[in-house]
Amino acid sequence: MGDALMNWEAKRSRWRKKYKGKWLQISAADLGGTNYTDTKLPANQWLKEQKAEIDRELILKTPRPNELEYRLELENIQSELKILLKVMRGSDPALQTMLAPKIEVLQHKEGLIRKALQQATLPSLDDVLRSPLRVAPDRIDKDATIKATQEVIKKLRERDYTRIPDEDLREVKGYVDGNHPQLGVDDFEDYADNAAYFRQMNRINEFNRHLAERTIEHRVQTEIVCAKDGIVTREREKLGRTGSEYEWGQVNQILKEHGATIPENLKLDYHIVKFLEYQQRRYDEGKISATWLDRIIRTIKPYREWSPILNSSVEKIGIKEHIDAYYKEVGNRKIAGEIGAEYANKLFGTFKTLIGWLVDEEILKAYPVCLQRKNRYTFLIERPKPETISLEWVHKILEAANPRLKLCILLTLNTGAGAAEIAQIKKEEYNPATGRITRRRSKTRKSPTAPTVCYKLWDITRQLLDHEIANCKKHTHYKSLDCLLVNQNGKPLWYTTVTDGKPRTTCCISEAFDKVFGKLREIYPDMPPFTYYQFRKTSASLIKNEPKYRMLNELWLAHAPRSMGDRHYNADEDTILDDCLAWLHDKIFG
C-alpha cells in the first residue's frame, strides 16, 4: 500500500508535514476516517495536491525575465525625477526652462518602463502548462486527450521520465497546450493588467478536470513513479526484507513485469560496453599496452557476470550498498580460495576504474564518497619471502641453455632485466665500445622519479651480446626495428597480437626457458619448480644480503627512490655500481 508521506500524530488524530517552509496539517475526520490506516492514502493524496498548489504559487511569484532590471531602472528614474522637481520648485524661471525638457523626457521614459514592467510581470502561458489549469471539456475531445496523455507517458518512459520539449509534445495527436485555439485564450500581451489576465485564466480553471487537476508531468510522477514505489514496497513486505536488503536486480525484475522499462542507453551494461570500447581506442592509439587492455577485459567480466543491476539505471552502480555488495562478493571468492588477494585487488580496481570513467564522462554526478577513503576497499596481500634459484641450479640451467637463452639469463643476472625488459632494450641504450647498457626500466619509464641506470656488462655477457647482435643484423627488417635483439624469425622477442578482439602476448625468452626447464626436470626429478623471473630475484637477494652493497639494491632494480634523501640529495656513482656488479659476478661464478 505504500509508505505514509506525512507524519501521524496519534494524540490529535491528524497528519502533519512541513513543505518549503509551510506547515501542512489535516485531521483524520476531514479525510473521512478515524485512524492511521483509514486515512494514510487520502493523506498522501491531499499532501500531493497541497504541494502542487504551493509549487504553482511559487512559480507565479518568481520574478519574470527582465522584471528586476525594469524595477531597478524605474527606481533610478523616479529618484532623479524627484530631485529635479524639487530643484525646479525653488529655482528661477530661466533654470526651470532648462530643466523642463529633461523632466519631460524622464517622465516619458518612466511611462515606457512602467508599461514594459507590466507586460513582464504578467504570468506566461508556460506557467499555465505547469499549473492545474488545463483544457475545456466542452471544446476538446475527452478520449483524444486521455490517449494523448498515455502517449506522453510512454515517451517519458523512453526518456527515463525526463521533461519533453514543448515542440515534441505538440506533435502528439490529441495533445492540447495553452496556445490551442479552441481554448479562446489570446496572447497575454493583449491584457492591460494582471486582473484581466486572471479573469481569463479563471475560465481555464473550470476546464477539463479529467486531464486532471495536474500537468502531464505531475500525472506521471504520481501515477507511474508512485505506483512503482508501491509495487516494490509490497514485494519487499512479502519477503519480509528492508530496502537495504532488497537487491536492485529483484526491483528491476518486478518493475519490468509491470511495464516500467528503462531505455537501453541508460542501462549499466550499455555503458560497460562503451567503457570497453574506450579502452580499445586507447590501445589503438598506443596509450595503453595490450597487457593492460587484456587485464581490463578479463577483470570486468566477473563483475558483469555477477552484477544484478546490468539492465537497471547506470546511476545505481554508485550506490554504497551495491559497492559493498561487490566488495563482499570478491572477498568471498578470496576466502573460498578461488582467487588470490592480488587478483582480488585487480578485480575491484577495475570496478573502481569503471566508476571513475562514468564520472569523467559525466554519466554519474559525482565519485562515490565511500571510494574516496584510501585503503577502505582493499585486500591484504601477504608478501612471501622472495623465491630465488640456488647457484647450483643456476649453473646447471646455464649449461643446458643455448647461446641465445644463456645470453638472456646472463642479462637478467647482470642488469636485473626480466624477459619483457630484455626484449624492449633499444639499440641506442647499448654502447658496444664501453660494454654498458644505460636505460630506464620499461615498467616505470613514464615515472619522473624512475632512475636511469648504467650497467657495466660482464665480459661473458658482453661477448655473447655482441655475437647475438651480429646474427640479428642478418635479418632483412632488423634496421627498421628499434629493439636490440630479435628472435630467429627476425621478430621481437616479446610481442602482442590481437585475435578476435583478444590480445595475446608471446614471450620467446620464457618459452625457451620452459623447454629447457622441462628437459632438466626429466634429468633431475628433485629439481624445484622455477620461473624465469626468479633470476632477477636471485641477484637482488645476493646484493641485499651483502652489507657493503645493500644500499645499491633499489638502484640495481631500477626502482624509483623512496626516501627524501635518495630523491633529492644522494647522487648515484657509476663506479660504486661497477664494483657491485663485479662482486656479483664473482659471487655467482666463483
C-alpha positions in Angstrom: 0.0 0.0 0.0 3.0 2.3 0.1 4.6 4.4 2.9 2.9 7.4 4.6 4.2 10.7 3.2 3.1 12.7 6.2 3.7 12.4 10.0 0.9 10.9 12.0 0.1 12.5 15.4 -1.9 9.9 17.2 -2.8 12.2 20.2 -4.5 14.7 18.0 -5.6 12.3 15.3 -4.1 14.4 12.5 -1.5 14.3 9.8 1.3 17.0 9.7 4.2 17.8 7.3 6.4 20.8 6.5 6.9 21.7 2.9 9.0 24.6 1.6 8.8 26.4 5.0 5.0 25.9 5.3 3.3 23.6 7.7 0.6 21.4 6.2 -1.8 19.6 8.5 -5.2 17.9 8.2 -7.3 15.9 10.7 -8.4 12.4 10.2 -12.0 13.5 10.4 -11.5 15.9 7.4 -10.2 12.9 5.4 -13.3 10.8 6.2 -11.6 8.5 8.7 -10.7 8.0 12.3 -7.2 6.3 12.5 -3.9 5.9 10.8 -4.8 3.0 8.5 -8.0 4.5 7.2 -6.5 7.9 6.3 -3.0 7.1 5.1 -3.8 7.0 1.4 -6.1 10.0 1.5 -3.5 11.9 3.4 -0.9 11.1 0.8 -3.2 12.3 -2.0 -4.0 15.5 0.0 -0.3 16.2 0.5 0.4 15.9 -3.2 -2.4 18.3 -4.0 -1.2 20.8 -1.5 2.4 20.6 -2.7 1.2 21.2 -6.3 -0.6 24.4 -5.1 2.4 25.6 -3.2 4.7 25.0 -6.2 2.3 26.8 -8.5 2.1 29.8 -6.2 5.9 29.9 -6.1 6.1 29.8 -9.8 3.7 32.7 -10.2 5.7 34.7 -7.5 9.0 34.1 -9.2 10.3 37.2 -10.9 9.9 37.1 -14.7 12.7 37.8 -17.1 13.8 41.5 -17.1 11.5 42.3 -14.2 14.3 43.1 -11.7 16.1 45.2 -14.3 12.9 47.2 -15.1 12.2 47.8 -11.4 15.8 49.0 -10.7 15.7 51.3 -13.7 12.3 52.6 -12.7 13.6 53.4 -9.2 16.6 55.3 -10.6 14.4 57.4 -12.9 11.9 58.2 -10.1 14.7 59.2 -7.8 16.2 61.5 -10.5 12.8 63.0 -11.2 12.2 63.7 -7.5 15.4 65.6 -7.3 14.8 67.6 -10.5 11.2 68.5 -9.4 12.4 69.7 -6.0 15.1 71.9 -7.7 12.5 73.4 -10.0 10.2 74.5 -7.3 12.6 77.0 -5.8 14.5 78.0 -8.9 14.3 81.0 -11.2 12.3 80.8 -14.5 15.5 80.5 -16.6 16.6 77.3 -14.8 13.0 75.9 -14.9 13.0 76.5 -18.7 16.3 74.5 -18.9 15.1 71.6 -16.7 11.6 71.2 -18.2 12.7 69.3 -21.4 14.8 66.9 -19.4 11.9 66.2 -16.9 9.6 65.6 -19.8 12.0 63.1 -21.3 12.3 61.2 -18.0 8.6 61.2 -17.4 8.1 59.7 -20.9 10.8 57.1 -20.2 9.1 56.3 -16.9 5.8 55.6 -18.7 7.5 53.3 -21.1 9.3 51.3 -18.4 6.1 51.0 -16.4 4.3 49.5 -19.4 7.3 47.2 -20.1 7.3 46.1 -16.4 3.5 45.5 -16.5 4.0 43.2 -19.5 7.0 41.4 -17.9 5.1 40.6 -14.7 2.1 39.0 -16.4 2.3 35.2 -16.0 3.4 33.4 -19.1 1.5 30.6 -20.7 4.3 28.3 -19.7 3.2 28.8 -16.1 -0.3 27.5 -17.1 1.3 24.4 -18.5 2.8 23.7 -15.1 -0.4 24.5 -13.2 -3.7 22.6 -12.7 -5.3 24.8 -15.3 -5.9 22.8 -18.5 -8.3 22.4 -21.4 -12.1 22.9 -21.8 -14.2 19.7 -21.7 -16.9 21.2 -23.9 -14.5 22.1 -26.6 -11.8 19.4 -26.5 -12.4 15.7 -27.2 -12.0 13.8 -23.9 -10.9 10.5 -25.4 -8.3 12.2 -27.5 -6.7 13.9 -24.6 -6.7 10.8 -22.5 -5.0 8.9 -25.4 -2.5 11.8 -25.8 -1.7 11.6 -22.1 -0.9 7.9 -22.4 1.3 8.6 -25.4 3.2 11.3 -23.5 3.7 8.9 -20.5 5.1 6.4 -23.0 7.5 9.0 -24.3 8.6 9.9 -20.8 9.3 6.3 -20.0 11.6 6.1 -23.0 13.4 9.2 -21.8 13.6 7.9 -18.2 10.9 10.3 -17.1 12.8 13.5 -18.1 10.9 16.5 -19.4 9.8 16.6 -23.0 10.3 19.8 -25.0 7.0 21.6 -26.0 7.9 21.1 -29.7 7.8 17.3 -29.2 4.6 17.4 -27.1 2.7 19.3 -29.8 3.5 16.5 -32.3 1.4 14.1 -30.2 -2.0 13.7 -31.7 -4.7 15.0 -29.3 -2.4 16.9 -27.1 -3.6 20.3 -26.1 -1.5 23.1 -24.6 -2.2 26.7 -23.6 -1.8 28.0 -27.1 -4.6 25.8 -28.5 -7.1 28.0 -30.5 -10.1 26.1 -29.0 -9.2 27.5 -25.6 -10.1 31.0 -26.7 -7.1 32.4 -25.0 -5.3 35.3 -26.7 -1.7 36.3 -26.3 -1.0 37.7 -22.8 0.4 40.9 -24.3 -3.2 42.0 -25.1 -4.2 42.2 -21.4 -4.0 45.5 -19.7 -3.2 44.2 -16.3 -2.9 41.1 -14.1 -6.6 41.2 -13.2 -7.7 40.9 -16.8 -5.3 38.1 -17.3 -6.5 36.1 -14.3 -10.2 36.6 -15.2 -9.4 34.8 -18.4 -7.4 32.2 -16.5 -10.5 31.6 -14.3 -12.3 30.3 -17.4 -9.5 27.8 -18.0 -9.6 26.8 -14.3 -13.1 25.4 -14.9 -11.8 23.3 -17.8 -11.3 19.6 -18.1 -10.9 18.1 -14.7 -10.3 14.6 -16.1 -7.0 15.6 -17.6 -6.8 16.3 -14.3 -6.0 18.9 -11.9 -2.3 18.4 -12.6 0.1 18.6 -15.6 1.1 15.6 -17.5 4.5 15.6 -15.8 2.7 15.6 -12.4 0.4 12.7 -13.6 3.4 10.6 -14.4 5.1 11.5 -11.1 2.0 10.5 -9.1 0.6 7.7 -11.2 3.7 5.9 -12.6 6.6 6.6 -10.2 4.4 6.2 -7.0 2.9 3.1 -8.5 6.4 1.7 -9.0 7.3 2.5 -5.4 4.1 0.8 -4.2 4.8 -2.3 -6.2 8.3 -2.6 -4.9 7.1 -1.9 -1.3 4.5 -4.7 -1.5 7.1 -7.2 -2.8 9.5 -6.3 -0.1 6.9 -6.8 2.6 6.0 -10.2 1.1 9.6 -11.3 1.6 10.0 -9.6 4.9 13.0 -7.6 3.8 14.0 -3.9 4.2 15.1 -1.7 1.3 18.8 -2.2 2.0 18.4 -6.0 1.9 16.5 -5.9 -1.3 18.6 -6.4 -4.4 18.3 -4.0 -7.3 18.0 -6.9 -9.7 14.8 -8.0 -8.0 13.4 -4.5 -8.1 14.2 -4.2 -11.8 12.5 -7.6 -12.5 9.3 -6.5 -10.7 9.2 -3.2 -12.5 9.8 -4.9 -15.8 6.9 -7.2 -15.2 4.7 -4.1 -14.6 5.9 -2.5 -17.8 8.3 0.1 -16.3 11.3 -0.4 -18.6 14.5 1.6 -18.9 15.9 2.8 -22.2 18.9 0.9 -23.4 21.2 3.9 -23.4 20.5 4.4 -19.7 21.3 0.9 -18.6 24.6 0.0 -16.9 25.5 -2.8 -19.4 25.3 -0.3 -22.3 27.9 1.9 -20.6 30.1 -1.0 -19.7 30.3 -1.9 -23.4 31.1 1.8 -24.1 33.9 1.6 -21.4 35.5 -1.4 -23.1 35.3 0.4 -26.5 37.0 3.4 -24.9 39.8 1.2 -23.6 40.1 -0.4 -27.0 40.6 3.0 -28.6 43.3 3.9 -26.0 45.1 0.7 -27.0 44.7 1.5 -30.8 46.2 5.0 -30.1 49.1 3.5 -28.2 48.1 4.9 -24.8 47.9 1.6 -23.0 49.6 -1.8 -23.7 47.9 -4.9 -24.9 48.6 -6.5 -21.5 46.7 -3.7 -19.7 43.8 -4.0 -22.2 43.6 -7.7 -21.6 43.6 -7.2 -17.9 40.7 -4.8 -18.0 38.7 -7.2 -20.3 39.4 -10.2 -18.0 38.7 -8.4 -14.7 35.5 -6.6 -15.8 34.0 -9.9 -17.0 33.4 -11.3 -13.4 31.6 -8.1 -12.4 29.3 -8.4 -15.5 28.5 -12.0 -14.7 27.7 -11.1 -11.0 26.1 -7.7 -11.2 22.3 -7.7 -10.5 21.9 -4.2 -12.0 23.2 -4.7 -15.5 19.8 -3.9 -17.0 19.0 -1.2 -14.4 19.8 2.5 -14.4 23.6 3.2 -14.6 23.3 5.5 -11.6 22.8 2.5 -9.3 26.5 1.5 -9.6 27.4 4.4 -7.4 25.2 3.4 -4.5 27.2 2.4 -1.5 25.0 -0.8 -0.9 26.0 -2.0 -4.4 29.7 -1.2 -3.9 29.7 -3.0 -0.6 27.9 -6.0 -2.1 30.5 -6.4 -4.9 33.4 -6.0 -2.4 31.8 -8.8 -0.3 31.4 -11.0 -3.4 35.1 -10.6 -4.3 36.1 -11.2 -0.7 34.0 -14.4 -0.5 35.8 -15.7 -3.6 39.1 -15.0 -2.0 38.1 -16.7 1.2 36.9 -19.7 -0.8 40.4 -20.0 -2.4 39.1 -19.3 -5.9 41.3 -16.3 -6.3 44.3 -14.7 -4.5 44.5 -11.4 -2.8 46.4 -9.8 -5.6 43.8 -10.8 -8.2 41.0 -9.7 -5.9 42.5 -6.2 -5.8 42.7 -6.2 -9.6 39.0 -7.2 -9.8 37.9 -4.4 -7.5 40.4 -2.0 -9.0 38.9 -2.4 -12.5 35.4 -1.9 -10.9 36.6 1.4 -9.5 38.2 2.4 -12.8 34.8 1.9 -14.5 33.1 4.1 -11.9 35.8 6.8 -12.4 35.3 6.7 -16.2 31.5 7.1 -15.7 32.2 10.2 -13.5 34.7 11.6 -16.1 32.0 11.1 -18.8 29.5 13.0 -16.6 27.2 9.9 -16.6 27.5 9.8 -12.8 27.1 13.1 -11.0 30.0 12.5 -8.5 32.5 9.9 -7.4 31.1 7.9 -4.5 32.3 9.2 -1.2 32.9 5.7 0.2 35.5 5.0 -2.5 37.4 8.2 -1.8 38.7 6.8 1.5 42.1 5.3 1.0 42.5 1.5 1.6 38.9 1.1 2.5 38.2 -1.5 -0.2 41.5 -3.4 -0.4 42.6 -7.0 0.3 45.7 -7.6 2.4 48.4 -9.3 0.4 50.8 -11.5 2.4 54.2 -10.9 0.9 56.1 -14.2 1.0 59.8 -14.5 1.1 61.2 -13.9 -2.4 61.8 -17.2 -4.1 65.3 -17.5 -5.6 67.3 -20.1 -7.5 70.2 -21.6 -5.8 73.6 -21.0 -7.6 73.9 -24.7 -8.2 70.8 -24.8 -10.3 71.7 -21.5 -12.0 74.9 -23.2 -13.3 73.1 -26.3 -14.5 70.4 -24.2 -16.3 73.2 -22.1 -18.0 75.0 -25.3 -19.1 71.8 -26.7 -20.7 70.8 -23.4 -22.4 71.6 -22.5 -26.0 73.7 -19.3 -26.6 70.6 -17.0 -27.0 68.9 -18.2 -23.8 72.2 -18.2 -22.0 72.7 -14.5 -23.0 69.2 -13.6 -21.8 69.8 -15.3 -18.4 73.1 -13.5 -18.0 71.5 -10.2 -18.9 68.9 -10.8 -16.2 71.5 -11.7 -13.6 73.7 -8.8 -14.7 71.2 -6.0 -15.1 68.0 -7.2 -13.4 66.0 -7.0 -16.7 63.2 -9.5 -16.9 62.1 -11.3 -20.1 60.0 -8.4 -21.3 62.7 -5.8 -20.4 65.3 -7.6 -22.4 63.0 -7.7 -25.4 62.5 -3.9 -25.1 66.2 -2.9 -24.8 66.7 -0.3 -27.6 69.7 -0.1 -29.9 70.8 3.3 -28.6 70.7 2.0 -25.0 73.7 -0.3 -25.6 77.2 1.1 -26.1 79.4 -1.7 -27.6 82.5 0.4 -27.2 82.2 0.7 -23.4 80.2 -2.5 -22.9 77.4 -0.7 -21.0 73.6 -0.7 -21.1 72.1 2.7 -19.9 68.4 2.8 -19.6 65.3 3.3 -17.5 63.1 0.4 -16.6 60.3 0.0 -19.2 57.7 -0.6 -16.5 58.4 2.8 -14.8 59.7 4.7 -17.9 57.0 7.3 -17.6 57.6 8.0 -13.9 59.5 11.2 -13.4 61.3 9.7 -10.4 62.4 6.5 -12.1 66.3 6.4 -12.3 68.4 5.9 -15.4 70.9 3.2 -14.5 74.2 2.5 -16.3 75.0 -1.3 -16.1 78.5 -2.5 -16.9 78.2 -5.9 -18.5 80.3 -8.8 -17.5 82.8 -10.0 -20.1 80.9 -13.2 -20.8 77.6 -11.2 -21.1 79.3 -8.7 -23.5 80.8 -11.4 -25.7 77.5 -13.2 -26.1 75.6 -10.0 -26.7 77.9 -8.8 -29.5 77.8 -12.2 -31.2 74.0 -12.3 -31.0 73.7 -8.7 -32.4 75.8 -9.8 -35.3 73.4 -12.6 -36.0 70.4 -10.3 -35.7 71.8 -7.9 -38.3 71.5 -10.6 -40.9 67.7 -10.3 -40.8 66.3 -8.0 -43.5 64.0 -6.0 -41.3 66.4 -5.6 -38.4 67.4 -2.0 -39.4 63.7 -0.9 -39.2 63.3 -2.3 -35.7 64.1 -0.3 -32.6 64.8 -3.2 -30.4 68.4 -4.5 -29.8 67.6 -8.3 -30.1 65.2 -10.3 -32.2 64.4 -14.0 -32.5 65.3 -16.4 -35.2 62.5 -15.2 -37.5 63.5 -11.5 -37.2 60.6 -10.7 -34.9 60.9 -9.1 -31.4 61.5 -11.4 -28.5 58.3 -10.1 -26.8 55.3 -9.0 -28.8 51.5 -8.9 -28.7 48.9 -9.9 -31.3 45.2 -9.4 -31.2 42.9 -12.2 -32.4 39.1 -11.9 -32.4 39.5 -8.8 -30.3 41.5 -10.6 -27.6 45.2 -9.7 -27.1 47.7 -12.5 -26.8 51.3 -11.9 -25.6 54.2 -14.0 -26.9 57.5 -14.1 -25.0 60.1 -16.1 -26.8 62.5 -16.0 -23.8 60.0 -17.5 -21.3 59.0 -20.2 -23.9 62.7 -21.2 -24.5 63.3 -21.3 -20.7 60.3 -23.5 -20.2 61.6 -26.0 -22.8 65.0 -26.2 -21.2 63.5 -26.4 -17.7 61.2 -29.3 -18.8 64.2 -31.3 -20.1 66.2 -30.7 -16.9 63.2 -31.9 -14.8 63.4 -35.2 -16.7 67.1 -35.5 -15.8 66.8 -34.1 -12.2 63.4 -35.2 -10.8 64.2 -33.4 -7.5 64.6 -30.1 -9.2 62.3 -27.4 -7.7 59.9 -25.5 -10.0 61.4 -22.3 -11.2 60.2 -19.3 -13.2 62.4 -17.1 -15.4 61.6 -14.0 -13.2 63.4 -15.7 -10.3 66.8 -15.0 -11.9 66.1 -11.3 -11.1 65.1 -12.1 -7.6 68.3 -14.2 -7.1 70.7 -11.4 -8.0 68.6 -8.9 -6.0 68.7 -11.1 -2.9 72.5 -11.6 -3.2 73.1 -7.8 -3.4 70.7 -7.1 -0.5 72.3 -9.7 1.8 75.8 -8.2 1.2 76.2 -5.3 3.8 78.7 -3.5 1.6 76.4 -3.1 -1.4 73.0 -3.3 0.3 72.2 0.3 -0.4 72.6 -0.3 -4.2 69.8 -2.9 -4.3 67.0 -0.5 -5.2 69.2 1.2 -7.8 70.1 -2.1 -9.4 66.4 -3.0 -9.6 65.8 0.4 -11.2 63.2 1.3 -8.6 62.2 4.9 -8.0 63.8 6.3 -4.9 61.6 6.2 -1.8 63.3 8.4 0.7 63.6 12.2 0.5 67.4 11.9 0.7 67.6 9.5 -2.2 65.2 11.5 -4.2 66.8 15.0 -3.9 70.3 14.7 -2.3 72.1 11.4 -3.0 73.8 11.1 -6.3 74.4 7.7 -7.8 78.0 6.9 -8.6 78.6 4.5 -11.6 81.9 3.3 -10.1 80.1 2.0 -6.9 77.6 0.1 -9.0 80.5 -1.2 -11.2 82.2 -2.6 -8.1 78.9 -4.2 -7.0 78.4 -5.9 -10.4 82.0 -7.2 -10.3 81.4 -8.6 -6.9 78.0 -10.1 -8.0 79.8 -11.9 -10.9 82.4 -13.4 -8.6 79.6 -14.4 -6.1 77.7 -16.3 -8.8 80.5 -17.9 -10.8 83.2 -18.1 -8.1 
